[in-house]
Each structure stands twice: as C-alpha cells, then as structure tokens.
C-alpha cells in the first residue's frame, strides 16, 4: 500500500500547500534543460530526441533511485502535481473579471495561457481560463497520477520532465519545429491515458452527461491536440457552453474547432469549470489508488 498512500499524501499536500515557493525541483529541471539545450540545439529531430532522452531518462532514473516507499512517492507526487496552482491562477482571473478589472484579468491570464491576451473581451478571457483548467487538469494532475500509480516516483518524474520539455521546446516555430518534435510527440504519448480518463470522468461527473459525451465524440478530433481535444470537448459539453475559436500567438492566428453546443462562456462559468476540475481530480485519485496498490504488490 506504500505507493497508493504516497500518492494520496502527495495529492493532499498539493492542495493544502501548493507548489513550493523556493527551490522548486521543476524549476531546477527547467534550468538544467535550458543549459543542455545550448550545446545540443540544431535544426534536427535527432538532436531533439537526444535532448529528450537524456533529460527524461535522467528524471526516470532519479525517481527509481528515490525508491517506491510512501515518503518518496508522496514527495514526488507533491513536486509534480499542479492542481492547487492551476485553481489559484484561475481564481485570480475570475476575481478580476468579477470586479470589472478586464485589463488586469488579461495580464493575469498570461500565467495560464501562451496566447496573446491583450485584446480579449470578458467572454474570451473566460474561454481561455476554462480551456486551460480543462487541459491542465489532465496534464498536471490526472496524467501524472496515472504514471505514478503504474510506475511510482519514476513515472511521476519522467512524466513531468516530458511535460516540461514540451512546454519549453515543443513549439511550431523556426527554432523548434524539428528540434522540439520529439518532446511534443512524447508528451502526447504520455498524456494519452490521462486525457481519456479525464474526459471519461468529466462525462460521469458533469451536469450534462449526454452533452459531454456528444461533444467528446463529435468535436474532439478537430482539435489540434490529440489530448486537449477530448478533455476540452467534454468540459464544454458538461458545462453546456461552447469552447474553441480564434487564438492568436504572436503574428500567427489559429482558428480552433468549435467544441460543444451551448452559449459562449461568460465569467460566471469559470467557477463552474473549477468545481468540475476538482471533482475530476479527486475522482481520478480514487480510481487510481487501487491500481497503485496492486502494482506495488506485484
């Protein structure tokens, strides 16, 4: 039961304490990754794959060396989960929208999304928050719990390493189109089981189960991300709103497929999305604890 207990304790620590304010191990990993990128970088998929293999392999090895006991698993879980931080940032934007501080809400939104937020209206800010809450509930909570249940600290740290590398180099631009390919593909692969579990739990726990399932089955495939699509579509259907639309990244505009059938989101939909995300996160932990206990016994 040590792995299962460690996951539960780490999950609780994330919600009670949030991310460490200083000496966060993920920040240290990011600095290491950036330092290694400088000598390795080239317009080459092979170089990018080597970058990913070295860093994700090192993270998995470090997790393996930690051992699979309760305290190492709890520490690794706390270090990699981001549920509390995600909810805190979403709540901060929500509060600014509630008080009519649209410019401040746009600026705070940059903590959650990479798109240009400078000209978004209130509804578009709300849409961006909800999409981020949905996607990151999968990437930053459910998916790492899946790998923690299956592989313990090694799985937790390897997943977070791959996810961090994707955020750093997995971009469609001149510098990273080829170098970041391996990071993006590995992140897609590792997040696949977590995204499907997140979408399934959203269907079960949302206010509109039929709408969530319909949006997932009909709309998810049109999303550019194979993992964000199912989760965002299920959230849209469960909340009875419509997500997707135009997103601006610098001088590039992406026209995202429309997800769901409802009205465009408004500020009052943000707390509903946050509540749904918390329910999904807790349900995912409950589902995965028996798997963690069984894998540990084996």
GUFIFI-973122 format. One line per field, with one value per residue (C-alpha): x, y, z; chain; residue in three letters. Coordinates in nm, 3 decimals. Each point is the difference from the previous one (the first is absolute). Layout:
# GUFIFI-973122
u c(X; ...)
v c(Y; ...)
w c(Z; ...)
chaine c(A; ...)
residu c(Ala; ...)
//
This chain:
# GUFIFI-973122
u c(0.000; 0.300; -0.031; -0.374; 0.045; 0.280; -0.218; -0.281; 0.233; 0.165; -0.338; -0.109; 0.326; -0.050; -0.347; 0.095; 0.339; 0.018; 0.331; 0.314; 0.076; 0.377; 0.223; -0.272; 0.151; -0.187; 0.157; 0.341; -0.074; -0.096; 0.330; 0.188; -0.196; 0.071; 0.371; 0.015; -0.193; 0.271; 0.269; -0.248; -0.230; -0.014; -0.271; -0.016; -0.251; 0.285; 0.158; -0.337; -0.057; 0.339; -0.089; -0.326; 0.154; 0.274; -0.230; -0.303; 0.230; 0.180; -0.331; -0.121; 0.330; -0.019; -0.351; 0.116; 0.282; -0.245; -0.169; -0.366; -0.084; -0.269; 0.210; 0.192; -0.326; -0.172; 0.289; 0.011; -0.377; 0.000; 0.285; -0.165; -0.371; -0.133; -0.367; 0.016; 0.208; -0.233; -0.308; 0.168; 0.083; -0.348; -0.152; 0.218; -0.121; -0.359; 0.023; 0.130; -0.283; -0.253; 0.127; 0.006; 0.379; 0.026; 0.352; 0.133; -0.183; 0.162; 0.342; -0.055; -0.127; 0.353; 0.090; -0.233; 0.020; 0.254; -0.238; -0.013; -0.243; 0.034; -0.323; -0.226; -0.345; -0.151; -0.149; 0.326; 0.191; -0.250; 0.037; 0.378; -0.019; -0.245; 0.204; 0.314; -0.175; -0.126; 0.326; 0.223; -0.223; 0.101; 0.365; 0.088; -0.212; -0.163; 0.276; 0.279; -0.223; -0.043; 0.376; 0.053; -0.250; 0.170; 0.370; 0.034; 0.244; 0.175; -0.325; -0.089; 0.333; 0.032; -0.345; 0.066; 0.335; -0.163; -0.282; 0.247; 0.212; -0.308; -0.083; 0.357; 0.078; -0.313; -0.097; -0.080; 0.258; 0.329; 0.216; -0.196; -0.200; 0.246; 0.198; -0.317; -0.173; 0.106; -0.103; -0.344; -0.059; 0.115; -0.223; -0.294; 0.069; 0.039; -0.309; -0.226; -0.127; -0.045; -0.196; -0.242; -0.051; -0.057; -0.253; -0.181; -0.023; -0.121; -0.283; -0.091; 0.024; -0.121; -0.345; -0.082; 0.131; -0.159; 0.131; 0.351; 0.008; -0.145; 0.255; 0.288; -0.102; -0.093; 0.243; 0.321; 0.167; -0.003; 0.222; 0.372; 0.098; -0.093; -0.025; -0.136; -0.278; -0.188; 0.037; -0.104; -0.289; -0.125; 0.024; -0.190; -0.278; -0.015; -0.026; -0.242; 0.228; 0.192; 0.381; 0.246; 0.041; 0.284; 0.320; 0.285; 0.362; 0.223; -0.060; -0.169; -0.374; -0.139; -0.366; -0.097; -0.298; -0.314; -0.054; -0.348; -0.344; -0.073; 0.043; 0.346; 0.151; -0.037; 0.174; -0.255; 0.100; 0.356; -0.090; -0.213; 0.301; 0.223; -0.247; -0.026; 0.379; 0.032; -0.261; 0.180; 0.338; -0.131; -0.185; 0.316; 0.192; -0.272; 0.004; 0.379; 0.072; -0.100; 0.215; 0.293; -0.044; -0.021; 0.300; 0.208; -0.087; 0.110)
v c(0.000; 0.235; 0.131; 0.062; 0.172; 0.213; 0.111; 0.094; 0.193; 0.182; 0.091; 0.139; 0.193; 0.162; 0.123; 0.107; 0.155; 0.067; 0.016; 0.077; 0.371; -0.055; -0.279; -0.157; -0.311; 0.061; 0.345; -0.156; -0.257; 0.280; 0.179; -0.324; -0.064; 0.350; -0.038; -0.334; 0.140; 0.254; -0.249; -0.251; 0.225; -0.039; -0.009; -0.375; -0.248; -0.229; 0.272; 0.075; -0.368; -0.023; 0.303; -0.164; -0.343; 0.138; 0.212; -0.228; -0.298; 0.187; 0.090; -0.360; -0.122; 0.253; -0.119; -0.359; 0.086; 0.167; -0.333; -0.092; 0.060; 0.222; 0.310; 0.004; -0.049; 0.273; 0.242; -0.073; 0.034; 0.334; 0.123; -0.082; 0.068; 0.344; -0.013; 0.263; 0.242; -0.041; 0.070; 0.296; 0.165; -0.064; 0.146; 0.311; 0.068; -0.071; 0.253; 0.269; -0.069; 0.017; 0.344; 0.132; 0.024; -0.132; 0.130; -0.157; -0.325; -0.006; 0.042; -0.266; -0.237; -0.012; -0.220; -0.265; 0.020; 0.073; 0.182; 0.378; 0.129; 0.376; 0.050; -0.272; 0.097; -0.139; -0.305; -0.086; 0.030; -0.236; -0.242; 0.001; -0.069; -0.289; -0.156; 0.024; -0.148; -0.291; -0.077; 0.042; -0.204; -0.285; 0.094; 0.122; -0.225; -0.306; -0.106; 0.012; -0.193; -0.268; -0.043; 0.022; -0.282; -0.214; 0.074; 0.194; 0.291; -0.097; 0.041; 0.324; 0.167; -0.129; 0.129; 0.343; 0.018; -0.076; 0.247; 0.274; -0.060; 0.022; 0.337; 0.117; -0.126; -0.164; 0.302; 0.056; 0.265; 0.029; -0.094; -0.298; -0.147; -0.289; 0.016; -0.002; -0.278; -0.283; 0.191; 0.074; -0.357; -0.155; 0.238; -0.098; -0.368; 0.030; 0.219; -0.225; -0.229; 0.291; 0.205; -0.285; -0.062; 0.372; 0.017; -0.311; 0.133; 0.335; -0.181; -0.185; 0.298; 0.287; 0.153; -0.109; -0.352; -0.041; 0.336; -0.078; -0.336; 0.145; 0.283; -0.239; -0.244; 0.263; 0.289; -0.122; -0.127; 0.349; 0.141; 0.027; -0.180; -0.369; 0.030; 0.348; -0.065; -0.270; 0.182; 0.345; -0.144; -0.198; 0.309; 0.208; -0.256; -0.057; 0.373; 0.070; 0.258; 0.039; 0.003; 0.044; 0.286; 0.226; 0.001; 0.241; -0.095; 0.292; 0.060; -0.340; -0.056; -0.350; -0.057; -0.277; -0.226; 0.081; -0.239; -0.047; 0.138; 0.259; 0.374; 0.161; -0.009; 0.290; 0.091; -0.191; -0.323; 0.012; -0.114; -0.278; -0.122; 0.019; -0.203; -0.262; -0.024; -0.062; -0.275; -0.163; 0.021; -0.163; -0.267; -0.080; -0.052; -0.233; -0.201; -0.029; -0.086; -0.369; -0.023; 0.149; -0.245; -0.298; 0.104; 0.050; -0.349; -0.154)
w c(0.000; 0.022; -0.358; 0.035; 0.335; -0.143; -0.291; 0.238; 0.232; -0.290; -0.146; 0.337; 0.037; -0.339; 0.094; 0.352; -0.073; -0.373; -0.181; 0.201; -0.030; -0.001; -0.124; -0.209; -0.164; -0.326; -0.029; 0.057; -0.269; -0.238; 0.056; -0.061; -0.319; -0.129; 0.075; -0.183; -0.295; -0.081; -0.108; -0.144; -0.200; -0.375; -0.264; 0.044; 0.135; 0.103; 0.215; 0.157; 0.069; 0.171; 0.213; 0.108; 0.058; 0.225; 0.213; 0.028; 0.054; 0.279; 0.164; -0.014; 0.143; 0.282; 0.080; -0.001; 0.239; 0.237; 0.054; 0.007; 0.364; 0.143; 0.065; -0.332; -0.189; 0.200; -0.059; -0.373; -0.030; 0.179; -0.219; -0.332; 0.056; -0.086; 0.099; 0.274; -0.209; -0.297; 0.211; 0.170; -0.332; -0.138; 0.317; -0.030; -0.355; 0.108; 0.283; -0.236; -0.244; 0.284; 0.101; -0.358; -0.025; -0.355; -0.074; 0.319; -0.082; -0.344; 0.157; 0.267; -0.267; -0.145; 0.300; -0.142; -0.380; -0.270; -0.234; -0.044; 0.262; -0.056; -0.195; 0.141; 0.121; 0.321; -0.171; -0.176; 0.328; 0.161; -0.293; 0.032; 0.375; -0.044; -0.280; 0.213; 0.305; -0.210; -0.180; 0.303; 0.228; -0.228; -0.060; 0.350; 0.221; -0.153; -0.242; 0.260; 0.242; -0.268; -0.039; 0.374; 0.052; -0.264; 0.059; 0.326; 0.029; -0.323; -0.192; 0.177; -0.069; -0.356; -0.088; 0.148; -0.179; -0.336; 0.068; 0.095; -0.310; -0.221; 0.157; -0.061; -0.350; -0.145; -0.210; -0.367; -0.082; -0.187; 0.298; 0.131; -0.291; -0.034; 0.324; 0.211; -0.196; 0.234; 0.314; -0.145; -0.116; 0.330; 0.193; -0.221; 0.064; 0.378; 0.038; -0.208; 0.281; 0.240; -0.250; -0.070; 0.370; 0.054; -0.282; 0.124; 0.355; -0.134; -0.178; 0.320; 0.234; -0.217; 0.016; -0.356; -0.057; -0.340; -0.116; 0.122; -0.174; -0.320; -0.015; 0.071; -0.273; -0.258; 0.052; 0.164; -0.317; -0.151; 0.274; -0.090; 0.321; 0.023; 0.378; 0.061; -0.251; 0.194; 0.332; -0.122; -0.201; 0.301; 0.223; -0.257; -0.022; 0.376; 0.071; -0.285; -0.162; -0.324; -0.005; -0.286; -0.247; -0.105; 0.209; -0.077; 0.062; -0.095; -0.370; -0.049; 0.037; 0.059; -0.076; 0.243; -0.058; 0.198; 0.292; 0.145; -0.084; 0.268; 0.037; -0.003; 0.350; 0.241; 0.325; 0.209; -0.177; 0.138; 0.356; -0.148; -0.199; 0.307; 0.206; -0.272; -0.025; 0.375; -0.015; -0.291; 0.175; 0.317; -0.197; -0.197; 0.323; 0.131; -0.322; -0.008; 0.366; -0.036; -0.314; 0.189; 0.287; -0.234; -0.211; 0.315; 0.130; -0.327)
chaine c(A; A; A; A; A; A; A; A; A; A; A; A; A; A; A; A; A; A; A; A; A; A; A; A; A; A; A; A; A; A; A; A; A; A; A; A; A; A; A; A; A; A; A; A; A; A; A; A; A; A; A; A; A; A; A; A; A; A; A; A; A; A; A; A; A; A; A; A; A; A; A; A; A; A; A; A; A; A; A; A; A; A; A; A; A; A; A; A; A; A; A; A; A; A; A; A; A; A; A; A; A; A; A; A; A; A; A; A; A; A; A; A; A; A; A; A; A; A; A; A; A; A; A; A; A; A; A; A; A; A; A; A; A; A; A; A; A; A; A; A; A; A; A; A; A; A; A; A; A; A; A; A; A; A; A; A; A; A; A; A; A; A; A; A; A; A; A; A; A; A; A; A; A; A; A; A; A; A; A; A; A; A; A; A; A; A; A; A; A; A; A; A; A; A; A; A; A; A; A; A; A; A; A; A; A; A; A; A; A; A; A; A; A; A; A; A; A; A; A; A; A; A; A; A; A; A; A; A; A; A; A; A; A; A; A; A; A; A; A; A; A; A; A; A; A; A; A; A; A; A; A; A; A; A; A; A; A; A; A; A; A; A; A; A; A; A; A; A; A; A; A; A; A; A; A; A; A; A; A; A; A; A; A; A; A; A; A; A; A; A; A; A; A; A; A; A; A; A)
residu c(Unk; Unk; Unk; Unk; Unk; Unk; Unk; Unk; Unk; Unk; Unk; Unk; Unk; Unk; Unk; Unk; Unk; Unk; Unk; Unk; Unk; Unk; Unk; Unk; Unk; Unk; Unk; Unk; Unk; Unk; Unk; Unk; Unk; Unk; Unk; Unk; Unk; Unk; Unk; Unk; Unk; Unk; Unk; Unk; Unk; Unk; Unk; Unk; Unk; Unk; Unk; Unk; Unk; Unk; Unk; Unk; Unk; Unk; Unk; Unk; Unk; Unk; Unk; Unk; Unk; Unk; Unk; Unk; Unk; Unk; Unk; Unk; Unk; Unk; Unk; Unk; Unk; Unk; Unk; Unk; Unk; Unk; Unk; Unk; Unk; Unk; Unk; Unk; Unk; Unk; Unk; Unk; Unk; Unk; Unk; Unk; Unk; Unk; Unk; Unk; Unk; Unk; Unk; Unk; Unk; Unk; Unk; Unk; Unk; Unk; Unk; Unk; Unk; Unk; Unk; Unk; Unk; Unk; Unk; Unk; Unk; Unk; Unk; Unk; Unk; Unk; Unk; Unk; Unk; Unk; Unk; Unk; Unk; Unk; Unk; Unk; Unk; Unk; Unk; Unk; Unk; Unk; Unk; Unk; Unk; Unk; Unk; Unk; Unk; Unk; Unk; Unk; Unk; Unk; Unk; Unk; Unk; Unk; Unk; Unk; Unk; Unk; Unk; Unk; Unk; Unk; Unk; Unk; Unk; Unk; Unk; Unk; Unk; Unk; Unk; Unk; Unk; Unk; Unk; Unk; Unk; Unk; Unk; Unk; Unk; Unk; Unk; Unk; Unk; Unk; Unk; Unk; Unk; Unk; Unk; Unk; Unk; Unk; Unk; Unk; Unk; Unk; Unk; Unk; Unk; Unk; Unk; Unk; Unk; Unk; Unk; Unk; Unk; Unk; Unk; Unk; Unk; Unk; Unk; Unk; Unk; Unk; Unk; Unk; Unk; Unk; Unk; Unk; Unk; Unk; Unk; Unk; Unk; Unk; Unk; Unk; Unk; Unk; Unk; Unk; Unk; Unk; Unk; Unk; Unk; Unk; Unk; Unk; Unk; Unk; Unk; Unk; Unk; Unk; Unk; Unk; Unk; Unk; Unk; Unk; Unk; Unk; Unk; Unk; Unk; Unk; Unk; Unk; Unk; Unk; Unk; Unk; Unk; Unk; Unk; Unk; Unk; Unk; Unk; Unk; Unk; Unk; Unk; Unk; Unk; Unk; Unk; Unk; Unk; Unk; Unk; Unk; Unk; Unk; Unk; Unk; Unk; Unk)
//
